[in-house]
Amino acid sequence: MKSKSSLAIFGGPKSVTKDPGDMFTWPIITKEDENAVLEVLRRGAMSNLDVTLQFEKEFAAWQGRRYALAHNTGTASLEAAMFGCKVGIGDEIICPAATYWASCLACYSLGATVVFADIDPDTQCIDPSDIEPRISPRTKAIVVVHYMGYPVDMDRIMRIARKHKIKVIEDVSHGQGGVYKGRKLGTIGDVAGISLMSGKSLAIGEGGMLVTNDLEIYERALAWGHYERFGNKIKTKYLRPLAGLPLGGHKYRMHQLSSAVGRGQLRHFDQRCGEIRRAMNFFWDLLEGVPGIRAHRPPKNSNSHMGGWFAPHGLYRPQELNGLSVTRFAEAIRAEGVSCIPGMLRPLHLHPLFNTADIYGHGKPTRIANAARDLRQPPGSLPASEASQGLLYSIPWFKHYRPEIIRQYAMAFRKVAENYRELLKGDKGDPANLGLWSASRH
Ligand SMILES: *Cc1c(COP(=O)(O)O)cnc(C)c1O
């Protein structure tokens, strides 16, 4: 029986009929990776440093920074970056509310706290115009996140930071290989922390990389969690008498199985990302002008691009679809044979961890334990971050440029958007708890 509707959710034909094959398989693992891992395993060199030092050297060269310091997680590299920037007791960092918690949370264990800035709805990244009003005499650093790969407007950020003499930490966990006005993400701020865990676009197992051109930041990061490398080669005077033991009490070096995978992944990364970009841009080009949906990518001819397109999402404009909820929209897309999840990461300032939790027994919430004022941010205080869940949906993360397959996926979005009227009737709206606190999808 032929359905009256063309939408699969009402019995019409599905848009996606072709087998995607290895279209979404990531990372791409070859014999080269297997052999590199087996070499480390068989040699019993899992906790050694030789492969890691090689990886750091190659990473620094690829990144275009003087120093690269490998960590066991991206979270650790970001904590080390904060310590490197002298974030300490009573200090504040500024961070967008829309990000994964590891962008900012380590500031708690340094005795510091975080002030969230709102985002720009078009980029989903920190809104540069919302930073300056949040700077206080205690602000030490701005953490910027190239969220879902979108390059933050670094020129504006750096101008603000230099004016107020505060550091900029780039969280490049979503944007490895991305470019802002011709410059690689991670080379513009004072220091960058980069997750390399398996869900990310540069995926090596578990791992993180700190990169900087600043010797003092680098040596502070070495001192923080790399005791065996914190020795008599340290040049920063005040650190020298402390050498030999980790200042943070942490052991943050990278597992060499990760370093071995990292070397191989890095070698092919630019070429593989190039293909991802071609595929993702092709997808969005097919959807140019479709009502209700917009590409989340920098303008063409901006000399900026998205690197490996980690966690790609589309922007949603319900006002162009008579208010159709993104939940209903995504449901119809899924019926077409496409994994499409509404929302993304919930704005962090609404979580109890940033409002009520007393983690260290200060007798008051950790957020304000060492702060000079109550800087907590109630619901309603960051409108763009709070609205973002209803304005985002995941799109397929293509790893290969295969136009015939990509066309089917794009058709699903076009068909649903163009037939949105059929969906209005059964639309129950977005649930209050749209989005996730962490990317548990991975
Ligand atoms: C994944 C991620 C991190 C943390 O990295 P791990 O390697 O998982 O510790 C930090 N910031 C952002 C934005 C991330 O997505």
Ligand as a Chemical Component Dictionary entry (heavy atoms), coordinates in Angstrom:
data_LIG
# 
_chem_comp.id                   LIG 
_chem_comp.type                 NON-POLYMER 
_chem_comp.pdbx_formal_charge   0 
_chem_comp.three_letter_code    LIG 
# 
loop_
_chem_comp_atom.comp_id 
_chem_comp_atom.atom_id 
_chem_comp_atom.alt_atom_id 
_chem_comp_atom.type_symbol 
_chem_comp_atom.charge 
_chem_comp_atom.model_Cartn_x 
_chem_comp_atom.model_Cartn_y 
_chem_comp_atom.model_Cartn_z 
_chem_comp_atom.pdbx_ordinal 
LIG C1 C1 C 0 36.982 15.445 25.135 1  
LIG C2 C2 C 0 37.148 16.840 25.617 2  
LIG C3 C3 C 0 38.035 17.186 26.636 3  
LIG C4 C4 C 0 38.723 16.180 27.522 4  
LIG O1 O1 O 0 39.528 15.295 26.914 5  
LIG P1 P1 P 0 39.764 13.804 27.466 6  
LIG O2 O2 O 0 40.826 13.319 26.564 7  
LIG O3 O3 O 0 38.475 13.076 27.325 8  
LIG O4 O4 O 0 40.204 13.943 28.881 9  
LIG C5 C5 C 0 38.198 18.524 26.927 10 
LIG N1 N1 N 0 37.505 19.475 26.283 11 
LIG C6 C6 C 0 36.627 19.190 25.334 12 
LIG C7 C7 C 0 35.902 20.312 24.637 13 
LIG C8 C8 C 0 36.395 17.855 24.969 14 
LIG O5 O5 O 0 35.481 17.567 24.041 15 
# 
loop_
_chem_comp_bond.comp_id 
_chem_comp_bond.atom_id_1 
_chem_comp_bond.atom_id_2 
_chem_comp_bond.value_order 
_chem_comp_bond.pdbx_ordinal 
LIG C1 C2 SING 1  
LIG C2 C3 SING 2  
LIG C2 C8 DOUB 3  
LIG C3 C4 SING 4  
LIG C3 C5 DOUB 5  
LIG C4 O1 SING 6  
LIG O1 P1 SING 7  
LIG P1 O2 DOUB 8  
LIG P1 O3 SING 9  
LIG P1 O4 SING 10 
LIG C5 N1 SING 11 
LIG N1 C6 DOUB 12 
LIG C6 C7 SING 13 
LIG C6 C8 SING 14 
LIG C8 O5 SING 15 
# 
